[in-house]
Amino acid sequence: MKLIFIRHGEPLKNDYGISEMGINEMKLLRRYLKDNFNISKIYSATSQRASESVEILNKEFNYNIKYYTWLSEFKYRIPLLTKQGVFPWELAPEYWINNDELLHYNDVFNNPLIKNSEIPKRVKEVWQGIDKIISENGYTREGNLYIAQKRNTDEIIIVTHFATMAIIIAHLLNISIVIALNLLFMSPSSYSIFATEEINYGKVIFRCLELGSTKHLYMHNELKSEYGRQDEIKENIE
């Protein structure tokens, strides 16, 4: 089975929908998906950016889309530095890069930075949601492994947001959410493929085959986005 995670199209800067650029990205993506995959199901976040994106994609497939609120934006903050706090993908490296607890798949939730926030509860909701989808499609999670109940080679689309996708990827790969949120990048309209893999019969892991791919934008550099990245070089402004 392949899970194909898609980030919504380029967003409007001052609104919650996707821009004209985002619409064009998704039109190219739907053609690419149709030509290169055999899609069997589509799931999507209920948020406006995701729903607008998936509606464009689905014109090529005409499936009954299953919508889930837990796939929508992961907008929960770490109570740090400011009264408002910071989003976990904004956390400066000096707070986590040398902290083994924050770099651990399970222990990260015991660290005061994460523990004293809504994040553990909300991450659990996302992980339970994705495991339910995976279970419905033949694979149940036991510990850090998946057990094959009904093998298949289905190719399934899941349309969501960057942070939610990163949190799901952390679960599939058994890595810290802090690593996934701060060291991975999936641009608007990109797709990422995670496939089941068996070394021993019935014991399944998910292997990343493509991450943040924009092959559908080949020859369309004007549609390639860096939305969500931090500065490559930070200017030293006093």
Protein Blocks (a to p, Z undefined) as FASTA:
>chain_A
ZZdddddddddfkbcbdcfklmmmmmmmmmmmmmmpccfbdcddfbfklmmmmmmmmmmn
opacdddfklmccdbdcdehianopafklgcfklmmmmmklmpfklmmmpmklmmpcklm
mmmmmmmmmmmmmmmnopacehjbccdfbgcfbdcdddddfklmmmmmmmmnopafklmm
mmgccdehiacddddddfbghiacdddfbghiaklmgoilmlpccehiacfbdcddZZ
